Amino acid sequence: MQSGAGKFDSRVVDQCALLPSGWVLHCYYEAAPIDHVRRAVVLVNKAAPAGQLGAVNGAGQMLASAVRGAGPALCGVLWAASLGMRVPWHQFLPFALVSAGFGGIFAWYHLQRAAIERLTR
């Protein structure tokens, strides 16, 4: 976008500079899991019997650490496997598999919840 004798329009530059900061804010407010972890710990501590809090919190922290380690490792393996396929759409495969996995977990959760609601009526 040029205006006049070879000068750039400063509004375009300002808008382009705001886009990355918008992405950062979106990631911070929408994807930061810190608040969700805090809420989950509070719910677990309220639900567990007082004498079992140590064991429950230990198991929860162990599983959280295992998932934090297994997630990036699994995604790295998927990405490496997709690069080895040598097909034009190889970048799509890891994201499709992870999305399908989350969709399956989401569907399973809602099916289980519906089944529990039917049983408790």
VEXVO-524437 format. One line per 5 residues: number of its first residue (from 1); their letters; for each residue x, y, z of N, C-alpha, C, O. Coordinates in steps of 0.2 Angstrom, whole numbers, plus 2048, in hexadecimal, padded with zeros to 3 digits. Example, Ala and Ser with C-alpha at 12.3 -4.5 7.8 and 13.67 -1.06 7.14 Angstrom:
1	as	842:7E4:827:83E:7EA:827:842:7F0:827:847:7EF:82A  840:7F5:823:844:7FB:824:840:800:827:843:806:828 .
//
This chain:
1	mqsga	804:7FA:800:800:800:800:804:806:800:808:808:805  804:80A:7FB:808:810:7FA:804:816:7FA:7FE:815:7F6  805:81B:7FD:802:821:7FC:807:827:7FA:80C:828:7FE  806:82A:7F5:80A:830:7F3:810:82D:7EF:810:828:7EC  816:830:7F1:81C:82F:7ED:820:82A:7F0:825:82B:7F3 .
6	gkfds	81E:824:7F0:822:81E:7F3:822:81D:7FA:826:81A:7FD  81D:820:7FE:81D:81F:805:818:81A:807:813:81A:803  819:816:80C:814:811:80E:80F:814:813:811:819:816  809:812:812:804:814:817:805:811:81E:806:80B:81F  806:815:823:808:813:829:802:80F:82D:803:80B:831 .
11	rvvdq	7FC:810:82A:7F6:80C:82D:7F7:804:82C:7F6:800:830  7FA:803:826:7FB:7FC:824:800:7F9:828:7FF:7F3:82B  805:7FC:829:80B:7FA:82E:808:7F9:835:80A:7F4:838  804:7FE:837:802:7FD:83E:7FD:7F7:83F:7FD:7F3:844  7F9:7F6:83A:7F5:7F0:83A:7F8:7E9:83A:7F7:7E5:83D .
16	callp	7FE:7E9:836:802:7E3:835:805:7E2:83C:807:7DC:83E  807:7E7:83F:80B:7E6:846:806:7E4:84B:808:7E1:850  800:7E6:84B:7FB:7E4:850:7F9:7DC:84F:7F7:7D9:854  7FA:7D9:849:7F7:7D2:848:7FB:7CD:84D:7F8:7C9:850  802:7CE:84D:805:7C9:852:804:7CA:859:803:7C5:85D .
21	sgwvl	803:7D0:85B:801:7D1:862:7FA:7CF:863:7F9:7CD:869  7F5:7CF:85E:7EF:7CC:85F:7EF:7C4:860:7EC:7C1:864  7F4:7C1:85C:7F5:7BA:85D:7F7:7B8:864:7F5:7B3:867  7FC:7BC:866:7FF:7BB:86D:7F9:7BC:872:7F9:7B8:877  7F5:7C1:872:7F0:7C2:877:7EB:7BC:876:7E8:7BA:87B .
26	hcyye	7E9:7BA:870:7E5:7B4:86F:7E7:7AE:873:7E4:7AB:876  7EE:7AD:872:7F1:7A7:875:7F1:7A7:87C:7F0:7A2:880  7F2:7AD:87F:7F2:7AE:886:7EB:7AD:889:7EB:7AA:88E  7E6:7B0:886:7E0:7B0:88A:7DC:7AA:888:7D8:7A8:88C  7DD:7A7:882:7D9:7A1:880:7DC:79B:881:7D9:796:882 .
31	aapid	7E3:79A:881:7E6:794:881:7EA:793:887:7ED:78D:888  7EB:798:88B:7EF:797:891:7EC:792:896:7E6:793:899  7EF:78C:897:7EC:787:89C:7ED:788:8A3:7EA:784:8A7  7F0:78D:8A5:7F1:78E:8AC:7EB:78E:8B0:7EB:78B:8B5  7E6:792:8AE:7E0:793:8B2:7DC:78C:8B2:7D9:78A:8B7 .
36	hvrra	7DC:788:8AD:7D9:782:8AD:7DC:77D:8B1:7D9:779:8B5  7E3:77D:8B2:7E6:778:8B6:7E5:77A:8BE:7E3:776:8C2  7E4:781:8BF:7E3:783:8C6:7DC:780:8C8:7DB:77E:8CD  7D7:781:8C3:7D0:77F:8C5:7D0:778:8C5:7CC:775:8CA  7D3:774:8C1:7D3:76D:8C2:7D6:76A:8C9:7D3:766:8CC .
41	vvlvn	7DB:76D:8CB:7DE:76C:8D1:7D9:76D:8D7:7D9:769:8DC  7D6:773:8D7:7D1:774:8DC:7CB:76F:8DC:7C9:76D:8E1  7C9:76D:8D6:7C3:768:8D5:7C6:761:8D8:7C2:75E:8DC  7CC:75F:8D6:7CE:759:8D9:7CF:759:8E0:7CD:754:8E4  7D1:75F:8E3:7D2:75F:8EA:7CC:75F:8EE:7CB:75D:8F4 .
46	kaapa	7C6:762:8EB:7C0:762:8EE:7BD:75B:8EE:7B9:759:8F2  7BE:757:8E9:7BB:751:8E8:7BE:74B:8EB:7BB:746:8ED  7C5:74C:8ED:7C8:746:8F0:7C7:746:8F7:7C6:74B:8FA  7C7:740:8FA:7C7:740:901:7CD:743:905:7D2:743:902  7CC:745:90B:7D2:749:90E:7D8:745:90F:7DD:747:90E .
51	gqlga	7D7:73E:910:7DD:73A:912:7E0:738:90B:7E6:735:90C  7DD:739:906:7E0:737:8FF:7E3:73D:8FB:7E5:73B:8F5  7E3:743:8FE:7E5:748:8FA:7EC:748:8F7:7ED:74A:8F1  7F1:745:8FB:7F8:744:8F8:7F8:740:8F2:7FB:741:8EE  7F5:73A:8F3:7F5:735:8EE:7F1:738:8E7:7F4:737:8E2 .
56	vngag	7EC:73B:8E8:7E8:73E:8E3:7EC:743:8DF:7ED:743:8D9  7EF:748:8E3:7F3:74D:8E0:7F9:74A:8DD:7FB:74D:8D7  7FC:745:8E0:802:742:8DD:801:73F:8D6:804:740:8D1  7FB:73B:8D6:7F9:738:8D0:7F7:73D:8CA:7F9:73C:8C4  7F4:742:8CC:7F2:748:8C8:7F8:74B:8C5:7F8:74C:8BF .
61	qmlas	7FD:74D:8C9:803:750:8C6:807:74B:8C2:80A:74D:8BD  807:745:8C4:80B:740:8C0:808:73F:8B9:80B:73F:8B4  801:73F:8B8:7FE:73F:8B2:7FF:745:8AE:800:745:8A8  7FE:74B:8B1:800:751:8AE:807:752:8AB:807:754:8A5  80C:74F:8AF:812:74F:8AC:813:74B:8A6:817:74C:8A1 .
66	avrga	810:745:8A7:811:740:8A1:80E:742:89B:810:742:895  808:746:89B:805:749:895:809:74E:893:809:74F:88C  80C:752:897:810:758:894:816:755:891:819:759:88C  818:750:893:81E:74D:88F:81C:749:889:81F:749:884  817:745:889:814:741:884:811:745:87E:812:743:878 .
71	gpalc	80E:74A:880:80B:74E:87A:810:751:875:80F:74F:86F  815:755:877:81A:757:872:81E:751:86F:81F:751:869  81F:74C:873:823:746:870:81E:743:86A:821:741:865  818:742:86C:813:73F:867:813:743:861:813:741:85B  812:74A:862:811:74E:85C:818:74F:858:817:74F:852 .
76	gvlwa	81D:74E:85B:824:74E:857:824:747:853:827:748:84D  822:742:856:822:73C:852:81D:73C:84C:81F:73A:846  817:73F:84D:812:740:848:815:744:842:814:743:83C  818:74A:844:81B:74F:83F:821:74B:83B:821:74C:835  825:748:83F:82B:744:83B:828:73F:836:82A:73E:831 .
81	aslgm	823:73B:839:820:736:834:81C:73A:82E:81D:737:829  819:73F:82F:816:743:82A:81B:745:825:81A:746:81F  821:748:827:826:74A:823:829:744:81E:82B:745:819  829:73E:821:82C:738:81E:827:736:818:829:732:814  821:738:818:81C:736:813:81D:738:80D:81B:735:808 .
86	rvpwh	820:73E:80C:822:742:806:81C:742:801:81C:741:7FB  816:745:804:810:747:800:80F:74E:802:811:751:806  80B:751:7FD:80A:758:7FD:807:75B:804:808:760:806  802:757:806:7FE:759:80C:801:756:813:7FD:756:818  807:755:813:80A:752:819:809:756:81F:809:753:825 .
91	qflpf	809:75D:81F:808:761:824:802:760:828:801:762:82E  7FD:75E:824:7F6:75E:826:7F5:758:82B:7F1:758:830  7F8:753:82A:7F7:74C:82D:7F8:74D:835:7F3:74A:838  7FD:74F:838:7FD:750:83F:7F8:754:842:7F5:752:847  7F6:759:83F:7F0:75D:842:7EA:75A:841:7E5:75A:845 .
96	alvsa	7E9:756:83C:7E3:752:83B:7E2:74D:840:7DD:74B:842  7E8:749:841:7E7:744:846:7E6:746:84D:7E2:744:851  7E9:74C:84F:7E8:74F:856:7E1:751:856:7DE:750:85B  7DF:755:851:7D8:757:851:7D3:751:851:7CE:752:855  7D4:74C:84E:7CF:746:84E:7D0:743:855:7CA:741:858 .
101	gfggi	7D5:743:858:7D6:740:85F:7D2:745:864:7CE:742:868  7D3:74B:864:7CF:750:868:7C7:74F:867:7C3:74F:86B  7C5:74E:860:7BE:74D:85F:7BC:747:862:7B6:747:864  7C0:742:861:7BE:73B:864:7BD:73C:86C:7B8:739:86F  7C2:73F:86F:7C1:740:876:7BB:744:878:7B7:742:87D .
106	fawyh	7BA:749:874:7B4:74E:875:7AD:74A:875:7A9:74A:879  7AD:746:86F:7A7:741:86E:7A6:73C:874:7A1:73B:876  7AC:739:876:7AB:734:87B:7A9:737:881:7A5:734:885  7AB:73D:883:7A9:740:889:7A2:741:889:79E:740:88E  79F:744:884:798:746:883:794:73F:883:78E:740:886 .
111	lqraa	796:73A:880:792:734:880:792:731:887:78D:72F:88A  798:731:88B:798:72F:892:794:733:896:790:730:89B  794:739:895:790:73E:899:788:73D:898:784:73C:89D  786:73B:892:77F:73A:890:77D:733:893:778:733:896  782:72E:893:780:728:896:77F:728:89E:77B:725:8A0 .
116	ierlt	784:72C:8A1:783:72D:8A8:77D:731:8AA:779:72F:8AF  77B:736:8A6:775:739:8A7:76E:735:8A7:76A:735:8AA  76F:730:8A2:769:72C:8A1:769:727:8A7:763:725:8A9  76E:725:8A9:76E:720:8AF:76C:723:8B5:769:720:8B9  76D:729:8B6:76C:72D:8BC:765:730:8BD:763:733:8C2 .
121	r	761:72F:8B7:75A:732:8B7:755:72E:8BB:74F:72F:8BC .
//
